[in-house]
């Protein structure tokens, strides 16, 4: 792989303008293609094969008027009531206008007899009508034949026009459930600008050169632009969630800047050691480029492991993120060396270039003269001294670090998994206001009705009536049930529907327990085929499916990463160490998520209006993404430690040299990743906030506590055993060298020192 990457780097640096122009043309073509053929993003939480999905399919095929995707149009009289003749007429007119909109299959006025119909995909009903007892709140149940998430802002404008008569009559109108998601596509521009600005400042501080700092940033912009364009094209054929572009941007920016930084930093180091530009770029590509390939491949494979969840929603999120990361790798390995060729020696710091000019020599001549000092710096820098300090007393440092990680992970053991309802959204959102009004007027459970679908046997009408009456009575007596709507039967007499209103909110654990109790205990007594479906029941199935697959996902990702690290370092000990330390750091990160979002610690600082359960796919996403990202620093650090080990055969010295050579780059890269991730906390979506904080904190822990303390301590304790692999595995495991060229050069230079140490 090293030779292949070296040839690739040599081609890119030699034909730099051709490569740069080619990427500009590619980006422009992708943008144009996305604009012309790109698809949209839609949330699809259904899990094929589950009770809720099967029930919904039956409903759509046999009772379409009660199927589809539902929402609520909530009318509120701030003064007076909605039941005055003028306002009632206005509400009826608004409902009639909505019924005429495209994709609407039904719209029931609060004052019609059909107001209590079943709306399985997010609608809400109330026994006896859809007007509150005090007459101040009413709602229309609307059903769409397409997912409202897929409807754009232009459709929202039409909906606003349709409800105009109600607003003109002095009523507050808000959209609840699925209706609240119409045209709600958030912009991440502020987060991106903040993240890039902070990244630029950090890169300038590290490199002392605007040109060197610009290379990782410009390559990152190319990566994310190309990645999102490809994602948009894929969206025309594959269903991606609405959060997919945000997660892809969040991750893509972080890894793209990191990969560009790793390559540019190694190139700068080579130039400072006296290499010419072409040789330096090729060496950077064959060493740091190899680390980028291993680390990036681990990220891609780990994220694609989300398909193990068996849930399309989660798997497609992984595909979106993996697509951008794969493109970031490709851009880093081609465009970054092309930029190196274009800027030539100007990538070195301004201070070094001014010194050369003052001395009247070329930049390369000045670098040759200072090459020995550059080599010494790795072993005697402040970071190297820190590595020696940890190595001198490894046990106390290791125990203290593990203790901190364990304490941070404690909240993880009280995690509550579930799908947050609209009551967790900011009050500025229409669906949150609709949620609060429904709760106030009809009870919190009306926000998440459970739809019971009954597959009726062939029998007399009297027998069917008796069956459904008994079922309604049985459901009404169940613990946690507030009310049950009268059964509705389709014209063919094959399917019946009853709506069950829980006493608790949709996201409450008690509501999930009610769903399970109805399926396991209440409904089986009727001896007919029944299904519990609807948005709330679907969320329960969604959570249960992901939870049941979580262990398999963890094992699969660890196994893949284990194999890649074993191939890279020819050591099962290194791979085992990495897996254990990554689990500790990820556990700590998820613990922080639970403490903030579920316990409410410091929630006001991030603009979180209320506590909420943790969506089941968030720990899964954090695990896959962070486990893959941690490989960046693992590979980058250990490859340099291994280089030193090949030469010195001294575990203490190799740790010091490895940290001295990489700590500044790792620290800067981690700081950039943290600020990029943390900037997305500005997003109003609580799930994006969770991922933002969780991933930022995980990287912070990994690059500081784990890489700077635990890894050197453990590597010192392991000594020569760190690089051990059973003999029988040697011919079986493929060889994947990350530092072949650099290690060989170092071995030649330090041959005399390495022999006694060996």
N, C-alpha and C positions, 0 to 999 in steps of 0.2 A: 504493500500500500504506500510505503514511503516513497518509493521510486515513481509510482504513478502520480502521486501528489506533487512531487518535485518537478516532474515534466509538465504537469498542469500549471504550476506556479510559474515555471520558466516561460511557458507559452503566453500566459496572461501578462507577465511583466514585459515580455519582448514586444507583444502586439497589443499594448495597453490601450491605445486609442480605438482600435478595432473592437476590443472587448467592451469598452465603455459605451461606444456608440451602439453596439449590438444590444446591450442591456437597455439603453434608452429606447431603442426601437421596440424591444420586447415589452417594456412597461407601457409604452404608448399603445401598442396593439392590444395588450390585455385590458387596459382601461376602456378602449373603444369596444372591444368584444363584450366586456361586462355591461357597458351601457346599452348595448344592442340586444344581447341575449341573456343577460344575468337574471337570476330568479330572486325571490323574496325569502324572508325568514319567518317561520311559523313554529310556535310551541305545540308539540304533540306529545302529551304525557301518557298516552294509551300504551298498555303493555299487552301485546297479543297473547291470547291463551289464558288470560286472567278472567276472573268472574265478571269484573266490570266491563272489560272489552267484549267478551262474549255476549253479555246482556245488551250492550249498546248495539252490537251488530244485529242481534235479533230484533231490537226495537226499530232500527233503521230499515230493516227489510220487511217487517210485517206491520209496523205502526209508524210510518215516517212522519206523521203530523206531530208525534210526541218525541221524535228523535232530533237529530241535528245538533247544532251548537247554540247554546242559549245565553241570554244576558238579561239584564234588568234596566229599565228606564225608570228612574226614581223621581217622583214629583213631591216637592216639599213646600208647604205654605208657611212662610215665616210669620205671617199674621193671618188670622182667620183660618179657614179650612179649604181643602181641595174639593169639598163636596158642594160648593155653591154652584148654581146652574151655569154661570158663566165659565167658571174654572173646569167644571166637569165637561162642558162642551169643548173647551180648549184642549183638555187631556185626550178626549176622544178623537179630536181632529189630529192631534200630534201622533196618536197611535195609528190612525188611518194613514197618515203620511209615511210613517215608518214602514207599514205593511207594503207600501208601493216601492220601497227601495230595492235595488238589485240584491240578490242572494237571500232576501228575507223570505222565509217560508210561512211564518205566522207571527202575529203581534196581537196579544190579548190586552184589551183595555182593562184597567183596574175595576171598572164599573160593569164589565160584562160577566156573564155566567161562566165563561171559559177562563176566567182569571186564575182559577185554581188548577189549571192543567199541569201536567208533568213536563219539566224541561230538564232532561238529564245532564246536559253538558254545561251546567253553571247557572241555570235559571233558578228562581226561588218562588215558592208558592206558599199560600197560607190558607188553612181551612176556613172556609166561609168568605173568601174574597181576598182582595189585595189592597184594601184601604184600612189604615190603622183605626183603632177604636175611637181616638179623639179626632179623627178626620183630618189630621195635619199632614199625613204622609201616605202616599200611594205609589204603586209601581206597576208597570206593564212588563209582562214576560214576553220576550222576543226570541225567535228562533231563526238562526241562519243555517243555510245548507253548506256553508264554508266556514272554516275556523275564523272567528273575528280577528285573531292575531294577524292574519294575512292581509287584512284590509288596511289600506294606506290612509294618509292624512286627508287626501281628497275625498275619501268616503266619509271621514269624520266631519268634514265640512257639510256634506249632504245630510248627515244625521243631525247636525246642529240646525240646519235649515228646517228639517222635518219637525223638530220639537219647538220651533219658533212660536207657534200659537200658545203653548203652555208658558213659555218665558214671557211672552207679551202680556199674559194674564197675571203676571206677578209671581209666578211659581219658580222656585229653584229646581233645576233639572240636572241630575247627575247620572252617570252611566256605571252600572255595577256588573260584577262577574265578567263574562266574556266581552260584554259591550264596552267595559272600561279599558280594554286592550286595543281598541281600534285606533290606528294611527299613532300609537305610542312608541315611536322609535327614538331613543335617546341619542344624543351626540356626545362623543368622547373627546371632542376637540380640546376642551380645557385641560383634561387629564393628559392628553398627548403633548400639548405645549409645555405644561409644567414639567412633565417627565423629561422631555427632550432638553429643556433649558437647564434643569438640574444636572442632567447627564453631561451636557456641554461644559458646565462649570467644573465638574469633577474631572473630566478628561483634560481640560486645560491645566488644572492643578497638577495632574499626573505627568503629562507630556511636556508642558511648558511650550507648546507649539500649537497654533491654531490649525495648521495643516494636518498635523498628526491627530488632533482631536476631531477634526472634521471627517476623517476616513471612516471610523466606526459609525458615526451618526448618519452620514450620507448613505453608507451601505445598508444601514438599518431602515432608512426611509425607502430605499429601493426594495428591500425584503418585504416590508409590511405592505407597500403598495402592490407589489406583484402577488403577494399571498392573498390579500383581500380580494383582488381582482379574480384570481383563480377560484377563491371560495364563492364569489358571486356567480361565476359560471357553473360551478358544481351545484349551487342552490337551484338551478333550473331543472336539475335531474334528481337531486337528493334533498330531503327535508332537513333543514338545519334550524335549531332554536333561535329565537330572537337575540339571545345573549351570545351566540356563536361569534359574530364579528368582534364584539368587545373582548371576549376571552382570547380570541386569536390575536387581536391587536396588543392586548396586555402582555401576553406571553411572547409574541413575535418581536416586539420592541426590545424586551429584556434580553432575549437570547441573541438577537441580531447584533445589538451593541456589544454584548459580551464576546461573541465570536470575532467580531472586527477588532475588539480591543486585544484579545489574546494574540491574534496574528500581528497586529501593528506593534504591540509591545515586544514580541519576539524579534520582529524585523528591526526595531529600534536598537534592541540589545545587540543584534548581530552587526549593525552599522557601527555602533559604539565600540565593537571589538575589532573593527578595521576591515570588515568585508565590503565588497562593492555591492551596489544596489541589486543587481541581478542575482548574485550568489546568495545574498542575504534574504531576498524574497523567496528564493527556492528553498533555502534551509528553513525559513519560518513556515513555509507551506508543508514541508515534509515532517516537521516536528509538531508545532502547535496546530497545524492543519490536521494532522493525524488525530490529535487530541480532540479537535472540533468534530471530526467524523465520528469518533467513538462516543463522545458525550452527546452529540446531536442525535445519533442513531438510537442511543439509549432513551433520550427524551421522546423521540417519535414512536419507538416500539412500546414504551411505557404508556404513553397516552392512548395509542391504539388499543392497548389492553383494556380500555374502557368498554370495548365491545363484549368483553366477558360478562358484563353486567346483564346482558340479554335484553337491554332496553334501548330502543332506537334513539331516544332523546339523548341519553348519556353517550352512546357510541358516536353519534354525529358530532357532539361537542368535542370528543377526542379527535375525530377526523379533521375538524376545522382547525384545531390547534396544531395537530401534526402536520397539516398541509403548510401552514405558515412557517413552522420550524424547519421543515425539509427545504423549503425555498430559501430560508435564512442561511442554511448550511451551504447551499449551492451558490448563493450570492457571495458569501464570505470567502469561499474557495476560488472564486473566479474574479469578482469585481474588486475585492480588497487588494490582491496582488497587482491588478491592473492600475489601481490608484497609486500603489507603491512605485510602479514604473513611471507613472505620469509626473509625480512630484519629486522623484529622484531623491537626492540627499536632503531636501528641505523638510523631510519628516523628522529629522533630528531637532533637538531643542534649539530655540533661538540663541540661548546662552552659548551652547557649543559652537554654533555657526559664527557667532560674533568673536569668540575666542580664536577660532581658526583664521578669520579675516584679520584680526589684530596681529596675529603671529605671521601673517603673510604666507600661509600654507593652505592647501586644499582641505576641505572638510574630511576627506578620507585619510589624508596624511595625519591630520590631527587625531582622528580616531585610532589609527594604528599606534601612535605614540601613547595613547591613553588606554590601550586595550588591556594591558596587564592590570591597571587599576580597576577597570570594569570587572575583570574576573575576580579580583580580590574582594570587591564590594559585596558580592553575594555571600561570602563566608563571614564577613565582618560588619555587615550592616546592622541596624537596630533590630530589624526583624530576625536576623540570624542570631543575634544575642538573645532575643526572646526565645527562639527555638532551643538554644543551649540551656536556658534557665528551666524550661519545661522538661527537657531531657535529663537535667541534673536531678530532678525530684519528680519522676513521672507518676508514682502512685498517688501522692496527695492531689496533684492536678487532675488526674483521671477521675479519682473518686469524687472530688468537688464538682467537676463538670457534669458527671453522670447524675449527681444529686440535684443539681439545678434543673437538668432536663426532666428528671422524674417529677420534681415539684411542679414544674410548668405543665406537665402532662396530667396532673391529678384531675382537673375538671373533665378530661376526656371520659372518665369512668361514670360520669353522670349525664352524658350526652342524651338528648331527646331528639330522635330523628323524626321528621315530618315535613309536610309541605306547607310553608307559610301561607296564610290566607290574606285577603286584601286589607284586613285590619292592621297589618304590619306596615303598610305603605304610608308615605308622608301624607299629611292632611291636605297638601296642595294637589294631590291626585284625585281625579273625579271618582275613581273606583273606591278610594278610601272613604270619601264623603258619602257615597252611596252605601257602603258597608255600615257606616255608623248610623245612617238614617234607617236602614232596614232593621238594625239591631234595636234602635230606639222604638220603632213603631211596631215591630212584629216579633222581636226576640232574636238573639244572636244566632240561633240555629237555622233560621230561615236563609242565612247567607250560604248555607251548605246543605241543601236537602239531599236525602238519599232516595234514589228512585228504585223501587222494587219492580222488576219485570217478571211477570208470571207467564209461563208457557202452558196454556190451558189444554187440558185433555178433551177429547171428543165426548161430550156429554150434553145433557139437557140444559136449557137456559136456567132452569130453577136450581139445578145442581151447581152450575157455575156461580150463580148469585149467592148460594149458601156458602160455597167455598171461599169466595172473595170476602163475604161479610165476616166469616170466621177468621180469615187472615188479617183483615183490618183490625178486628178486636184484639187478636193476639199481638199484633205489632204495637198497638196503642198501649198495651200493658207492659211492654218491655222496658227495663230500666234505661233511662237516658232518652226516652222518646217524649217529645212535647206534644205532637199531634200527628195524625195520619189523614191524608186526603182520601175522599171516596174513590173507589177503584174506577178506572176508565177502561173500557174494552173496545178493541178495534172492530170494524164492521164484519170481518170474517169470523170473529169469535175465537181467535186462536191465541191472542195475546192481551194481557191486562197489565195496567200500570197503577201503582200506588206510590204516592210521595210521602216519605217519612221525614218529619222535622225533628232533628235532635235538640236536646236542651242545651248543648254546648256548642262552641264555635267550631268551624271546620278544622282548624289546626290543632285542637285540643286532643291529648291522648285519649280522653274519654270518648270522643267521637270515633276514633279509630277502633277502640274496644267495642263500641256499639256495632260498627260494621261487622266485625268478626263474630260478635254474639248473634247477630241476626242470621248470618250465614251458617253458623255452626249449630245453633240451638233453637232459635225461634222459627225460622222458615222451614226447616226439615220436618217439623211436626205436621205440615199440611200435605206431605206426600205427593207434591207436584214439583216440577222443575222450576226453580226460581233463580233470579240473579239480582244482586245489589249493585247498581251502577250509578253513574253521575260523576261529577267532578270530584267530590269529596271521596267517594268510594274508589275512584280511579287513583287518587293521590295515595290512598292507603295501599293499594296494590302496587303502585309505583315504588313506594318506600320498602314494602316487604320484599319485592323482587330484588332490588338493589342490595338490601341488607343480606339476603340469602346468598348473594354472589360475591360479597365483599372479600371474604377469606380467600376464595379462589383467585380473585384478582390480585390480591397482595402476594400470594404464592407465585403466581405466573410472572408478575413484574420482577420480583426478587430473583426468580430463576433465570430470567432473561438477562438481567443486569449482572448476575453472578457469572454467567457464561461469558459475557462481553469483557468483564474485568479480568477473568481468568485468562482469556485469550490475550488481553493487552499486557498483563504483567506476569503471566506464567506463574501464578500463585493463587491457591485456593484460600490462603490465609487473608490476603488483601481483600478478596471478594467477600469473604465472611465478615471481616471487620466493617467493610463498607455497608453491607446490608444491615448489620446491627446498629451502627451509628446513625444511618439514615432513618431507621424505624424510630430511634429515640428522638431525633430532631423533628420528624414529622408528627410524632405523638405530642411533643411540646407545642408545635404550631396549632394543631387541632385543639389542644387544651386551651390555648389563648382564644381561639374562635369561640369556644363554648363559654369561657368566662365573660367575653364581651357581649356576644349576641344572645346567649341563653340566660346568663346570670345578670347581664346588664351593667357590668363594670365599665365605666367610662364610655357608655354608649352615646352620651350627649356630645362627646368630643368628635365623633364621626358622623353626626347628624342622623343617628338611628332613633326613630320616634318611640319604639317599644321593643321589648324582648320578643324573641320568636324561636321556634324550634329550628334545628339545623337540617336543611334539605339533605336527604340521604346521599345525593350524588356529590355534595360539596366535599366531604372527607375523601371520597373516592377520587375526585378530580385533584384535590390537593396532594393526595398520596402519589398519584401517577405523575403529575407535573413536577412536584418537588423532588421526588425520587429520581426522576430523569435529570432535573436541573442540577442536583447535587453532584451528579457525575461530572459536570463541567469542572468544578473545583477539585473533585477527587482525582480525576484524570490529570488535570493540569498540575496539581501539586505533586502527586505521586510519580508522575513521569519524570519530574525534575529530581525528586528524591532518588528515584531509580537510576537516573543518569549519574548522580553523585555516588550511589552505592556501587555501580559498575566500576568506578574508578578507585574509590577509597576503601570499600569493604568495611567501613566504619559506620555503624548505625547512628551514633551521636553526631558525627560530622556530616553524614549525608542528610540527616534531618535538618541540621542548621543551614546547610547549603541550599537544600530544596526550599525551605521557608524563605531564606534570604533572596532567592531568585524569583519567587512567585508571590510572596505575601503582598507586595505593593500592588501588583496587578490584580490578585484575587480580591483584595480589600476594595480597590477602586471598582472592579467589576461588580462585586456584591453591593456596594453602595449605590451604583447605578441601577442595578436590578431592584433594590429596595425602594428607591425614590420613584422609579417607573411604576412598580406595582402599587405603591402607596398612593400615587397620584390618582388612581382609579377609585379611591374611596369617595371621590366626589360624585360618582354615579349614584343615582337615587335608588337603584335596584339593590335590595338588601343582600341578594345572593352575590352580586358583583362586589359589594363591600366585603363580604366574607372572604371571597377568593383573594381580593386585593390585600386585606390584612393578613390572612393566613399565609399566603405565598411570600409577602414581604417579610413577615416575622420568621418564616422558615428559612429563607435565604440569609437573614441576619444571624440567626442561630448557627446555621451551617457554616457560614464564612468566618464567624468569629469564634464561638465556643468550640465547635467541632473541628474545623480545619486548623485553627491556631492553638488549640489546647489539647483536645482529645486525640487528634491524629498524631501529633508529634509524641505525646505521652505513650500512646499505644504502640507506635512504631519503635520507640526506644525500648519498651518492655519486650517486644517481640524479637528485636535484634535481627540476626540473620534468619530466624525462623519466619520472618514476615514474607520472605520470597520463596517459601517452600511449596512444592507441588509433588504429589506422589509420582514415582517413576513410571508407573503404568499409564498415567495420564499424559505424559510427555508426547508420545507419538499420536495420541488421540485428539488432543486439543489443538486446533489450528493456531499458528503463530501470528501475532498481530503486534508488530513493534511500533512503538510511539516515538522513540528517541534514538533510533539507530544511528543516524549520521552524527548527531551531537554527542552521543555516548562514545562513539568510536574516536571522535576528535579529542574528547576529554581523556579517554584512556591513553591515547598516544602522548598527550602532554603531561600526564601524571603517572607514567609507567613506573618510575622509580619509587614513588610514594605508595603506589597501589600494591607492589609486591610484598613489602614487609607487612602491610596491613592485612593482606590476604592470609 
